[in-house]
Structures are given as C-alpha cells and as structure tokens.
C-alpha cells in the first residue's frame, strides 16, 4: 500500500515537473514594455482634423441597396479631393461605378506585383442618436479648447456625425469601421508623396461605398475593374483588427493591437415555420412560434466544437508572455490542459467566437 502511494506521488511530482518545464521553455514572444507608454494625443494635429471632418459626412448605407442618399457620397468625394490635393495630382485616380475610389501610386520597379489597401466610405446607420445630434458645437479646427458637451443620447457621448475630438478620443460613426483606416491610408500616401519617397511596388488604395450592405456595387465592381485590367496583387490588406484597450483581452494588463489574419465565414438561413391559425382564446397546443423557438434553441445549443486553431495558438505565443502564470501554464501544456484552457476561453463572447470554428477548414484537427 505504501509502495503504491509512493509511486502515485512520484508520478504526480514528475507530471508537475514536466508541466513546469513546458511552461518555462514555451517560446512566448518577449514584449518590450518600453513600447507600451500609452498614447500621445495631439488635438490640433491637422491629420486628426481632416479625419474628424470626414466623420462629419453622414455616408450611411442602409439596408435597401442603391436607395441610400448618394449626395453624402458626392460630398465625401469632394472632401477627399480638397483635403489631399497632392494625392490627386500624383496618382492615377479612377472612379469605379461612380462612388468607388481607386488610387494608384506608381512604384519604381514595374516588374514587381503591386499591393492593395482597402477601406470603405460608408458607415452603418447610427440608430436614433442623429435626432439629438449637436454636431456644430463640438468640432473646432482652431486652438480653442473643446467645450464639454453633455451626452447626446443614451448610446452616444457625442453626436455620431460630430467628429468630436475630446477626452483623447475621436468620436463618430465609422471612426473605427472604416474611415479611420481610410484617412490613415490617405495620410500615409500623402506623406509618401510629400517626402518624395517612392516605394518599389505600385501601391493601390481602393475604397468601396456599400460594404455594410454587401459590397456588390463597390468592392465587387472594383474587383471586376482590377480583373479587367489584369492586375494581380502581391498582397491585399483589408479591414480587421483594432487596438484593444487594456482589459479587453482577458489576462493581459495592457493595450493589445490585434491584426486580423483570417475571417470567419458566415451562413444566413431563413427558416419558415407553419402553424395552425385560431383565436387567441383557444390557441393550438403547438404554435408556429413555439416550434420556431425549439429550432432556435437547438441552433444555439449545438455550437461548433471549440478548438484552438494554429492561428489562435500563434496569437497566444505572441501575447502569452504577458499573461499570468496559470494562463501560460495552460497555453504551454495543451497536451494536458486544453480542456481547461478552452473552458476559460468559451466563457467570454469574443474569445468564444475565436475558438468556435468549422473544423472542416482546420488542417490541424483534420489530421
Ligand atoms: Zn467595415
């Protein structure tokens, strides 16, 4: 009996030693803390002002394709033209399907394939906040300090088309999705031209205008345009990824810049349920809504099996170094602790989404 206990205890100690060795030798990336100094925010930076001005233009794309107010898209076209004259003078500019915008900056080496950066000018509707929008009061292109403005609605601290620059932030519908990227790209290209820095490859910028409702008139037509001109890209950079504020990634005590390397697929399903009619006083035993509810419940219940894809693993390797010891132990000992790690990840909506994938597309799991 004593001997058996001894063996069990020895095995347990060996197991712990293996786990510890694996944890300490796992190739977590070193994160240089000097790079996380926080933000330096310049309120009157002219780039910020140009961006803020772009946020004021309500380029809303609504559900009914082709029915949205195109005058705002005319406005943003003009706005870009007046804000970045250097780009229009020094690139080949093409309008595809009237509101799709394509810029080509010629590189120095025509034998190399070009690269493409994407964005879109449209934004999703702001909900009911526009009714109380106090946009005029907020933005000041001059040196004057910002007047604090009270919340314009339950959901918006500042108007969705205010382009407000306050509290170290820039507020507005589309600030993240995707005018932020659009204006960053324009600023970058403007700087390349201004500094006479001509890259080797041709650089294309392409902006759609109906991305939020499917992209059929914008991105699809732009793709056709590139195809018709026989242009193949060495790389294409699209939207995806943000700088997540401290606390957004569980277990990490700093901002995290996430780079979108893959996109989840999606499936839209229309379910029709038929039931019997009848008077509310004598409802059928099983109503159409009751049946539909059962279907919904099953769909919600039968989730994709959680798994850690190679890409997620890479993410862990990159950021895991600044996670707690327990988390690092889980990441580096997935041979044993994967279920524990997965149960942690599935507790949070965003990390749950990261680990629920259709395994048909996962090479690792297929083997
Ligand atoms: Zn978008």
Boltz pocket constraint, residues with backbone or C-beta under 6 A from the ligand:
constraints:
  - pocket:
      binder: B
      contacts: [[A, 120], [A, 177], [A, 178], [A, 211], [A, 239]]
      max_distance: 6.0
